[in-house]
Structure formats: structure tokens, C-alpha cells
């Protein structure tokens, strides 16, 4: 039984009144959702993860089986993140535009832990300095390995739009890496790591989703 099928089986059991199935669903997706929030804010992370599941419980009747439960959860998580940051900005008397402002500019304060490898540090730092919308797309694309179709569900946008946004986000990330890199070797390694990363997840995605084109690393 693959992960998506297992999720659906657990959901059915949970809806049939078996709370242990709901707890297993929570455990299966907790770490990934925690990472999602932790990369963008400091504090309130556990509350937002729990709120994601609480909101999911309230709207399980609208869950479309054509989508994966994991995709649906991240769609909820993304909405909660934006609501959280909008509320924070409103308290400061300002409006925000997630398509142009980075996580720091919209009031987030991501965790300060860094990867051990320098090229990974540069990737993480650059991601935090590009617009939040681009950061979310690339992190879900690269780290959580969502397809373009799944990202369209999460972002509530047409797949063609999501595809163009991913391409734009990659360009922004590479530009930002060039801006903040202090060591040419670090920049070279980081760009090589990014390229290798995208090629690898593209190959793996095409194994899981045979209908995905294989002409480049973009599995969208």
C-alpha cells in the first residue's frame, strides 16, 4: 500500500469513528508540516501545525479524492501561513504583497538553524530573501517534491500559472544566490547542488507519476 492509499484508508477509518486513525494521520504528516512553517516563522509553529489538522477535520467533507490528502493538508497550511502573516502585518498597520515581499519583509522570522554544508546554507538563505510566494513554491517543489498539478491545488491557481511561477522563482533564487554569496566556490557548489537537486527530483517524480514530461528538471 503506497502512502497516498494509506492516507485515504486512515481517513475513512477516522471518519468512521476511529480516533486512532486520525492520530496516525497526524503523526504521518506532522514533521513535513512543521518544516513548512519552521522555514518561515519563529514561534507559533506547533500551534499552526495543530491548526492545520483542526481545520482539516472541519472540512473533510470537501476533500476531493482525486487529490492526495497530503496535497490538501499543505493547501490548508499555506492558507494558515498567509493568514498568520497578514494578521501580523495588519497589527503593524501595513498591507502585504506576497508576490514581491520576502518572509522577513512580511513579518516572518524564520528559524536561524542552518545546514552543515555551505552550499545548502546559501540555498536556504537565498530562499528566505525571495518573495514569500516564490519561496513557498520552490520549497514545496524541491523539498517536499510536489508536482506542478499538486502545487496548482495547493496554491489554488491554474497549473500553467504555477509552472510559470516556478520558472520565475528559480531565476529569482539564482539571482539572490549570486547577490549574497561571499565565496565564488560556495556559489558554484550551491548552483551545482540546485541543478543536481532539480534533476534528481525530476527523475524520481517521473517514476512516481509516469505522465510527467521528461524533457527537463521541471516536473510540472
N, C-alpha and C positions, 0 to 999 in steps of 0.2 A: 504494500500500500504506500503510494507516494505521499508527500507532505500535504499537498492540497486535498487529496482524497481523505486523508486522516482528519484534516481540519473540518471538512464537511460532515464526516461521521460524528466527530465530537460535538459539532454544533447541533446536529439532530438530537443527540443524546441529551445535551444541555436543555434544548427546547422541550424535551420530553420529561424534564424534571429531575435530571441527574446532575446535581451541583458539582460533583467531582469532575465531570466532563468539562464544565466551564472553567474549573480551576486548572485543568490540564491545558486548555486553550490559552489561558492567561500565562502559564509558565512557558509554553512553546514560543510565544511572541514577545514576552517581556523584555528580553535582552536587546532585541533589534529596535524596539520602540524606545527603550531607554537611550540607546546610542543616538537615535534620531534627534531626540530633544537635547541630549547632553552636548551635542556638537554645536548647539546654537544658543543655549541659555545656561546660566549658572544658578542653581537653586530651582526649586519647584519641579524638578524633573520627575521625581517619583509621583507627585500629585498629577502631573499631566499624563503619565502613563496610565495611572488608575482611572483618570477621567476619560481616557480613550476607550477603555473597556466598559466603563459605565455608560457612555454614550452609545457604544455598540450594542449593549444589552437593550437599550431603549429603542433602537431602530433595526433590530434583527429582522423584522418583517419586511424591510425594504432591501435586504441584502439579495443581490442578484446572483444566482448560482453560476451564471456564465462567467462571472468574475471569480477571482480567488479570494478567500477570506482574508488572507494577508494583504492583498491589494486594498480591500475595503477598509481594513484597520488603519493602514497608512493614509488613506484618504481622510479618515476621521482625525488622525494625528496631525496631519498638515493643517486642517481647518482649526484645530485647537491651538496649534503653534501661532498661526496668524492672528487668531482672536487674542491670545495672550499678549503678543507684541503690539497689536493695535491698542489694547487696553492700557498697556504701559506707556505708549506714546501719547495717548489721549490724556493721561494723568499729567503729562508734561506740557499739555496744551499744543500738541502738534499732530498733523496728519502724516501718514507714511505711504510710500510707494515701493512695494516690494520688488518691482521690476528694475528699480535703479539703486535702491539703498541696500547696503550690506547689513549683516546681522548686528554689528556694532552700532551702525547709524540708526537702526530702527529700535534700539533699546535692549538688544540681547547682550548677554555677556557670557560667551561660551566658555566651557571648562578649559583650563590652562594646560592640561596634560598634553604631551607631545609624543609622537612616535620616536622610537630609538634611532631609526635610520634617518639621516639628514634629508634624503630626497622625499621621504614621507612627511617630515616636518614641513618642508617647503610646500608640498601639496596641501596639507591641512591649513597652513597659514594663509595660503592664497585663496583657498575656498572660503575662508571667513571674511575675505575682503572684496569678494564679488557680490553683486546683488543677491539678496536672500532667495529670490525665486530661482536664480541660476544655481545657487549653492544647493538648494533642496533637490533640484532636478539631477544635478551631477552626483550628489551623494546617493540618491536612490538608484541612479543608473549604474554607478561604479561599485559602490559598496554593498548595496542590497540586491543588485542585479535584476532590477525590474526591466521588463521590455517596454518598448515605446507604447504599445497598446495598453499595458498596465499603467504606465505613467499618465496616459490620457485619462484613465479612470480616476487616478489619484488627484490629478491637477484639474479635473473637470474641464478639459479643453480638447478640441479635435486632435487626432493623432498627428496629422500633418503639422499642426501648430506646435505640438510638443516636439516633433522631430526638428523643426527649425530652431526652437528654443534651445534644444540640447546642443546643436551645432554652434549657436551663438555663445552658449555658456562655455563650451570648450575653448573658443577663441578668447573669451574674457579671462578664463583661468590661465591660459598660456601667457597672455599679456601681463597678467598680475604676477605670475611667477617670474617673468623677466624683470618686472619692476622691483620686486622685493628681494631677489636673490643677491647675496653679497659675495658668493663664491661661484665662479664660472663652472667649476667641476660639479658643484652641487646642483646648479641649474641644468646642466647637461644630463646628470643622472636622474633628476626629477622628471625632465621631459621624456627621457627614455623609459622611466618607470611608468609614466602616464600612458605612453604609447603601448607598452607591453601589456599593461593592465587592461586597456580597452580591447586589444586584440584577443587576450585570453578570455575575457568575459563574453566577447562576441562569439568565439568558438563554442564555449560552454553553453551559451544561450541557444545556439543553433542546434545543439544536441537535444536540449530540453524542448525546444519549440521549432520543429523542422521547417515550418513555413517561413521562418525569418530569412530574408535575403542574406547572402554570404559575400557580398562584394566589398564590404568594408567592415570596420570595427563597430559601426553603429548598428546595434541590433534593433533599432526602432524602424 
